[in-house]
Amino acid sequence: MNTQTLGKLIIPRGFQFDCPRGVLERATLEGTYGSFLPEENSKIFVDQMFRVFDKDGDGSIDFKVSDDH
């Protein structure tokens, strides 16, 4: 996998292009995984990702890095 390291976070190289604000929208993830997984599998995967990581339920996952940690 083509990645870069930002502090302790490993980020896929295309992430900054696809999500320049550091926010992954549900529709972006659905489109990405829907392009190579069967529809039902991609839906299950995306639902699980957002259940775990979308803490405020706004339909996006925030990957912004803070120096406060």
C-alpha positions in Angstrom: 0.0 0.0 0.0 1.3 3.5 -0.9 1.2 5.4 2.4 2.8 8.3 4.3 3.2 8.7 8.0 1.9 11.7 9.9 2.9 11.5 13.5 1.5 8.1 14.6 -1.2 8.1 11.9 -0.6 6.2 8.6 -2.5 7.8 5.8 -3.0 6.3 2.3 -1.4 8.6 -0.3 -4.7 9.3 -2.2 -6.5 10.3 1.0 -5.4 14.0 0.9 -6.5 14.2 -2.7 -9.9 12.6 -2.0 -10.5 14.3 1.3 -8.5 17.5 1.4 -10.3 18.8 4.5 -9.3 15.7 6.4 -13.0 14.6 6.5 -14.2 11.4 5.0 -17.8 11.6 3.9 -20.1 8.5 3.8 -20.8 9.0 0.1 -17.0 9.0 -0.7 -16.4 5.8 1.1 -19.5 4.2 -0.4 -18.3 5.1 -3.9 -14.8 3.8 -3.3 -15.8 0.4 -1.8 -18.8 0.1 -4.1 -16.5 0.2 -7.1 -14.8 -3.1 -6.2 -17.0 -4.9 -3.7 -20.4 -6.3 -4.3 -23.1 -3.8 -3.3 -24.3 -5.5 -0.2 -20.7 -6.1 1.1 -19.7 -2.5 0.5 -22.9 -1.3 2.3 -22.2 -3.6 5.3 -18.5 -2.4 5.4 -19.4 1.3 5.2 -22.2 1.0 7.8 -19.7 -0.7 10.2 -17.0 1.9 9.6 -19.4 4.7 10.4 -20.9 3.0 13.4 -17.4 2.8 14.9 -15.8 6.0 13.8 -18.6 8.6 13.2 -18.8 9.6 16.9 -21.2 12.5 16.4 -23.4 10.8 13.8 -23.0 13.6 11.2 -22.2 11.2 8.3 -18.5 12.0 8.2 -15.3 10.8 9.9 -12.9 13.5 10.9 -9.2 12.7 10.5 -7.8 16.1 11.4 -4.7 15.9 13.5 -4.2 18.1 16.5 -0.9 18.9 18.2 -2.7 18.7 21.6 -2.4 14.9 21.8 
